[in-house]
Amino acid sequence: MALSISLVVLLLIIVFMLVNKAGLKAGHAIICVLLGFYLASSSVAPTIDDLTTNVADMIGDVDL
C-alpha cells in the first residue's frame, strides 16, 4: 500500500510539473488521468501492477 501511495504522489508531482513547466495543457493532463483510470479497471491492470512491483523491487535491491 505504501508503494502505491508513494507512486501516486510521485506521478502527481510529475504531472503538476509538466503542466507548469513543460507546457502540458490541463486538457491533456485530464486525458492522461482518464487513461490511467480506465487502464486500472481493464484486464491489463494486473500486468501493469506486476511490472511496477518488479521494477520497484529491482530498485530496492540496488546497493549504492
C-alpha positions in Angstrom: 0.0 0.0 0.0 2.8 2.4 0.8 4.3 1.8 -2.6 1.1 2.7 -4.4 0.6 5.9 -2.4 4.2 7.0 -3.0 3.9 6.3 -6.7 0.7 8.2 -6.9 2.3 11.2 -5.2 5.3 11.0 -7.4 3.2 10.8 -10.6 1.0 13.7 -9.3 4.1 15.8 -8.8 5.4 14.9 -12.3 2.1 15.8 -13.9 2.0 19.1 -11.9 5.5 20.0 -13.1 4.6 19.1 -16.7 1.6 21.4 -16.6 3.5 24.3 -15.1 7.0 24.0 -16.7 6.7 22.0 -19.9 3.6 23.5 -21.3 1.3 20.4 -20.9 -2.2 21.6 -21.2 -4.7 20.9 -18.5 -6.9 19.0 -21.0 -4.0 16.7 -21.9 -3.4 16.0 -18.2 -7.1 15.2 -17.7 -7.0 12.8 -20.7 -3.9 11.1 -19.1 -5.7 10.7 -15.8 -8.7 9.2 -17.5 -6.5 6.8 -19.4 -4.9 5.7 -16.2 -8.4 5.3 -14.6 -9.6 3.1 -17.4 -6.4 1.1 -17.6 -6.8 0.4 -13.9 -10.2 -1.2 -14.5 -9.1 -3.1 -17.6 -7.6 -6.6 -17.9 -4.2 -5.1 -18.3 -4.1 -3.8 -14.7 -2.6 -6.9 -13.1 0.2 -6.9 -15.6 1.0 -3.2 -15.0 0.8 -3.8 -11.3 3.3 -6.7 -11.5 5.6 -4.7 -13.7 5.7 -1.7 -11.4 6.1 -4.0 -8.4 9.0 -5.8 -10.0 10.7 -2.5 -11.0 10.3 -1.2 -7.5 11.8 -4.4 -6.1 14.8 -4.1 -8.5 15.4 -0.5 -7.5 15.1 -1.5 -3.8 17.7 -4.2 -4.3 20.3 -1.9 -5.7 23.2 -1.3 -3.4 24.8 2.1 -3.7 
